[in-house]
Amino acid sequence: MLPEKEGLSSNMPRRNDTETVELQERVVAINRVSKVVKGGKRFRFAVLVVVGDGTSQVGTGIGKAKEIAEAVRKGIEKAKKNMVEVRHAGNTIPHPVVGEFGAARVLLKPCPEGTGVIAGGVVRAIMELGGVKDVVTKVTGRTANAINIAHATLEAIRISRTADEIMKLRGLAGEENNEETASEEAVIGE
């Protein structure tokens, strides 16, 4: 097995990981595009597809073709290559986070258990297929473009961190445990 290269994120799954897991897919948006030619109009389709395992991984892909079925197939292939890990804190996300892509801004906020997924179509599909059961979301950008909203949601998921990851980045993971054990030993020693 090859050593992990520096700069590659350890939370990004390898391509083989998506082959073994049963993935769910959901078509979120279908866009019909026409090109005017001498004989009339030529129609093509652009399809936005969300793919996820329902627990911790989710991805989006755009497929373009003359037929919807072929565009969906291409979108699924691209989504499998674009998977990200969704970080959880129970059934929700660890902290409020804003993702931006183009003019789209998406706010994701954790909420108490039992609230459910309160989100619009694109963000709802990404959250549900990513295994998040309780979250409140709001699209606050200057666009209703489904593709940009999907990219902004994935960006928000990418930049979210768990408390353990933040402690490790700050170098406090080991120190905090040592301080607790030292204070316990001092109490016992007295």
C-alpha positions as CSV (number, residue, x, y, z in Angstrom):
1,M,0.0,0.0,0.0
2,L,1.3,3.5,-0.9
3,P,2.1,5.9,1.9
4,E,-0.4,8.8,2.2
5,K,0.9,11.9,0.4
6,E,1.3,15.1,2.2
7,G,-1.5,17.6,1.6
8,L,-4.1,14.9,0.9
9,S,-6.9,15.0,3.4
10,S,-7.4,11.7,5.3
11,N,-11.1,12.3,5.4
12,M,-11.5,11.9,1.7
13,P,-12.4,8.4,0.8
14,R,-10.4,6.4,-1.8
15,R,-12.2,5.6,-5.0
16,N,-12.4,1.9,-4.1
17,D,-14.4,2.8,-0.9
18,T,-17.5,3.9,-2.9
19,E,-17.6,0.6,-4.8
20,T,-18.1,-1.6,-1.7
21,V,-20.7,0.5,0.0
22,E,-24.4,0.5,-1.1
23,L,-25.0,4.1,-2.3
24,Q,-28.4,5.8,-2.7
25,E,-28.8,8.3,-5.5
26,R,-31.3,11.1,-5.9
27,V,-31.9,13.3,-9.0
28,V,-32.2,16.9,-7.6
29,A,-32.5,19.1,-10.7
30,I,-33.0,18.6,-14.4
31,N,-32.1,21.5,-16.7
32,R,-33.2,21.4,-20.4
33,V,-30.8,23.3,-22.6
34,S,-31.6,24.2,-26.2
35,K,-29.3,25.1,-29.0
36,V,-30.8,26.9,-32.1
37,V,-29.5,25.5,-35.3
38,K,-30.5,25.9,-39.0
39,G,-33.1,23.1,-38.9
40,G,-34.7,24.1,-35.5
41,K,-33.7,23.4,-31.9
42,R,-31.4,20.8,-30.4
43,F,-32.2,19.8,-26.8
44,R,-29.8,18.5,-24.3
45,F,-30.2,17.8,-20.6
46,A,-28.0,18.7,-17.6
47,V,-28.9,16.7,-14.5
48,L,-27.7,17.3,-10.9
49,V,-27.4,14.1,-8.9
50,V,-26.7,13.6,-5.2
51,V,-25.2,10.3,-4.1
52,G,-24.7,9.1,-0.5
53,D,-24.4,6.1,1.7
54,G,-26.9,7.4,4.2
55,T,-24.4,7.5,7.1
56,S,-21.3,9.6,6.5
57,Q,-20.5,10.2,2.9
58,V,-22.1,12.3,0.2
59,G,-21.3,13.7,-3.2
60,T,-22.8,15.6,-6.1
61,G,-22.3,15.3,-9.8
62,I,-23.6,16.9,-13.0
63,G,-24.2,14.8,-16.0
64,K,-24.9,16.3,-19.5
65,A,-26.3,14.3,-22.4
66,K,-29.0,14.2,-25.2
67,E,-31.1,11.9,-23.1
68,I,-32.0,12.1,-19.4
69,A,-31.1,8.5,-18.6
70,E,-27.6,9.0,-20.0
71,A,-27.2,12.3,-18.1
72,V,-28.2,10.7,-14.8
73,R,-25.7,7.8,-15.4
74,K,-22.9,10.3,-16.0
75,G,-24.0,12.4,-13.0
76,I,-23.9,9.4,-10.7
77,E,-20.3,8.5,-11.9
78,K,-19.1,12.0,-11.3
79,A,-20.8,12.2,-7.8
80,K,-19.1,8.9,-6.8
81,K,-15.7,10.6,-7.6
82,N,-16.7,13.8,-5.7
83,M,-17.6,12.2,-2.3
84,V,-16.9,14.0,1.0
85,E,-17.2,12.9,4.6
86,V,-20.0,14.4,6.7
87,R,-18.9,15.0,10.3
88,H,-21.6,14.3,12.9
89,A,-22.2,15.2,16.5
90,G,-24.9,12.7,17.3
91,N,-27.6,13.1,14.7
92,T,-26.7,16.6,13.8
93,I,-23.6,18.6,12.6
94,P,-20.9,19.7,15.1
95,H,-21.3,23.5,14.8
96,P,-23.0,26.3,12.6
97,V,-21.2,26.8,9.4
98,V,-21.6,28.8,6.2
99,G,-20.6,27.5,2.8
100,E,-20.1,29.8,-0.2
101,F,-19.8,29.1,-3.9
102,G,-20.3,31.8,-6.5
103,A,-23.3,33.9,-5.4
104,A,-24.8,31.0,-3.3
105,R,-24.4,31.0,0.5
106,V,-25.8,28.2,2.6
107,L,-26.1,28.3,6.4
108,L,-26.1,24.9,8.2
109,K,-27.0,25.0,12.0
110,P,-27.1,22.1,14.4
111,C,-30.4,21.6,16.3
112,P,-31.8,19.4,19.1
113,E,-32.8,15.8,18.5
114,G,-36.2,15.3,17.0
115,T,-36.2,18.5,14.9
116,G,-35.6,16.8,11.6
117,V,-34.1,18.1,8.4
118,I,-35.4,21.6,7.8
119,A,-34.1,22.5,4.3
120,G,-35.0,23.1,0.7
121,G,-34.7,20.5,-2.0
122,V,-31.0,20.4,-2.9
123,V,-29.7,20.9,0.7
124,R,-32.3,18.4,2.0
125,A,-31.1,15.7,-0.4
126,I,-27.4,16.3,0.6
127,M,-28.2,16.3,4.3
128,E,-30.4,13.2,4.2
129,L,-28.0,11.1,2.1
130,G,-25.1,12.3,4.3
131,G,-26.8,10.8,7.4
132,V,-27.7,14.0,9.1
133,K,-31.1,13.7,10.8
134,D,-31.4,17.0,12.7
135,V,-30.3,20.2,11.1
136,V,-31.7,23.7,10.2
137,T,-30.5,25.2,6.9
138,K,-31.0,28.5,5.1
139,V,-29.9,29.5,1.6
140,T,-28.9,33.2,2.1
141,G,-27.2,33.9,-1.2
142,R,-28.3,35.9,-4.2
143,T,-29.2,32.9,-6.3
144,A,-31.6,30.1,-6.6
145,N,-29.2,28.1,-8.9
146,A,-29.4,24.5,-7.7
147,I,-25.9,23.6,-8.9
148,N,-24.3,26.5,-7.0
149,I,-26.4,25.7,-3.9
150,A,-25.2,22.1,-4.0
151,H,-21.5,23.2,-4.3
152,A,-22.0,25.7,-1.4
153,T,-23.5,23.0,0.8
154,L,-20.6,20.6,0.1
155,E,-18.2,23.4,0.9
156,A,-19.9,23.9,4.2
157,I,-19.6,20.2,4.9
158,R,-15.9,20.2,4.0
159,I,-15.0,23.1,6.3
160,S,-16.9,21.8,9.3
161,R,-14.8,20.2,12.1
162,T,-15.5,18.1,15.1
163,A,-14.4,19.2,18.6
164,D,-11.7,16.4,18.6
165,E,-10.3,17.7,15.3
166,I,-10.1,21.2,16.5
167,M,-8.3,20.1,19.8
168,K,-5.8,18.1,17.8
169,L,-5.1,21.1,15.4
170,R,-4.5,23.3,18.5
171,G,-2.3,20.7,20.0
172,L,-4.5,20.5,23.1
173,A,-5.7,16.9,22.9
174,G,-2.8,15.4,24.8
175,E,-2.2,18.4,27.2
176,E,-5.8,18.5,28.5
177,N,-5.8,14.8,29.4
178,N,-2.4,15.2,31.2
179,E,-3.7,18.2,33.2
180,E,-6.8,16.2,34.3
181,T,-4.7,13.2,35.5
182,A,-2.2,15.5,37.2
183,S,-5.0,17.2,39.2
184,E,-6.5,13.9,40.1
185,E,-3.1,12.6,41.4
186,A,-2.6,15.8,43.4
187,V,-6.0,15.3,45.1
188,I,-5.3,11.6,45.8
189,G,-1.8,12.5,47.1
190,E,-3.1,15.0,49.7
